[in-house]
Amino acid sequence: MRVAAIADNPTLIGMSRGHLAAVRAWLVVVAVLVIAMVVVGGATRLTESGLSITEWQPIKGTIPPLSAAEWAAEFEKYKQIPQYVKLNLGMSLEEFKFIYWWEWSHRLLGRLIGIVFAVPFLIFWLRGWLTPRLTVKLVGLLALGGSQGLLGWWMVKSGLADRTEVSEYRLAMHLTLACLILTAIVWVASSLKDERANGSVPATARAIAYLLVPLILVQIFMGGLVAGLRAGMAYNTWPLMDGHFIPALNNLYIMAPTWVNHFENALTVQFQHRMVAYLIVALALLQAWLAMRGGNGPARGLALLVAAVALGQAAIGIITLVLVVPLWAGILHQLGGVLLLTAATVHAQRLVAGPAPQLPARA
């Protein structure tokens, strides 16, 4: 039997504590899977595995090659694309299997996320556990997930014709949409808590919390460009780039038209990725300092968590750069990015929600 939920949150009115907990737990599981998806996607990129499967078969593609003949057929398809001809000519079947399993795992995880989201959503909806507003939000999340699959294939197609890698634009879009979906899931899941980050928070700290989420998403997009251009393989010193903290303008804007440097010039792309990282760390530290001075309770704790994760992510980024992007560091850096985004999203949502009364235990 339903009970009255938080009076000032129309999304939750009519949901019981038990239903809230079940839906929130489900969304947390989906969020964890999306984080895993982003990490596996990063590994797929770092191992140059993304073009190993040259067809998009949503149903049939679930089953990998099971015989020598099927493996040979898949390998033959890969031999027809420029990446094999120009970069991997003479690759053995065992080497092909290594990159194939990375891409297959990435796609399988995407299908699993779709099932884990869609099936419980349908069950909750049919049982009447969801309010109309929450249902609309969840349908929107489902639509975003479907569009991510289409965008992923559009990205792969860019590397099958006349390139040896996917378009950096499409790669950055694919990564950013995945993180946008994660942000939306975490936001909705956090909004289902019947306890919020109570306590006073300085206005400046609150504004920074709201700013950090879109800023981190922008930084993730820039990270996608860095990955797509392999910009992390060059200028592997810190804090200077080729002997300068700020590279010469004629090198930063060597391409024409000028705007294209921000997306296709490896020097510019890496430089702006560094600068935004510094900005994020500075804002996170400032927010934590302000929260320590004027905040209290969970709000202060979350601000400190965001600052700690931001510092850790910056350190991992520096290590990744200096070591010229080893696989383990690249994967850890991608994981750090989504964990920072998750922490910042939870913090911002709790501040938007503000103080809230407790739900009754039972109807």
Stockholm file with secondary structure:
# STOCKHOLM 1.0

chainA/1-363         MRVAAIADNPTLIGMSRGHLAAVRAWLVVVAVLVIAMVVVGGATRLTESGLSITEWQPIKGTIPPLSAAEWAAEFEKYKQIPQYVKLNLGMSLEEFKFIYWWEWSHRLLGRLIGIVFAVPFLIFWLRGWLTPRLTVKLVGLLALGGSQGLLGWWMVKSGLADRTEVSEYRLAMHLTLACLILTAIVWVASSLKDERANGSVPATARAIAYLLVPLILVQIFMGGLVAGLRAGMAYNTWPLMDGHFIPALNNLYIMAPTWVNHFENALTVQFQHRMVAYLIVALALLQAWLAMRGGNGPARGLALLVAAVALGQAAIGIITLVLVVPLWAGILHQLGGVLLLTAATVHAQRLVAGPAPQLPARA
#=GR chainA/1-363 SS CCCCCCTTCTTTTTCCHHHHHHHHHHHHHHHHHHHHHHHHHHHHHHTTCTTSCCSCCTTGGGSCCCSHHHHHHHHHHHTTSHHHHHTCTTCCHHHHHHHHHHHHHHHHHHHHHHHHHHHHHHHHHHTTCSCHHHHHHHHHHHHHHHHHHHHHHHHHHTTTSSCSSCCHHHHHHHHHHHHHHHHHHHHHHHHTCSSCCCSCCCHHHHHHHHHHHHHHHHHHHHHHHHHHHTGGGSCCCSSCBTTBSSCCHHHHTCSSSGGGHHHHCHHHHHHHHHHHHHHHHHHHHHHHHHHHHHCCHHHHHHHHHHHHHHHHHHHHHHHHHHTTCCHHHHHHHHHHHHHHHHHHHHHHHHHHHCCCCCCCSCC
#=GC SS_cons         CCCCCCTTCTTTTTCCHHHHHHHHHHHHHHHHHHHHHHHHHHHHHHTTCTTSCCSCCTTGGGSCCCSHHHHHHHHHHHTTSHHHHHTCTTCCHHHHHHHHHHHHHHHHHHHHHHHHHHHHHHHHHHTTCSCHHHHHHHHHHHHHHHHHHHHHHHHHHTTTSSCSSCCHHHHHHHHHHHHHHHHHHHHHHHHTCSSCCCSCCCHHHHHHHHHHHHHHHHHHHHHHHHHHHTGGGSCCCSSCBTTBSSCCHHHHTCSSSGGGHHHHCHHHHHHHHHHHHHHHHHHHHHHHHHHHHHCCHHHHHHHHHHHHHHHHHHHHHHHHHHTTCCHHHHHHHHHHHHHHHHHHHHHHHHHHHCCCCCCCSCC
//
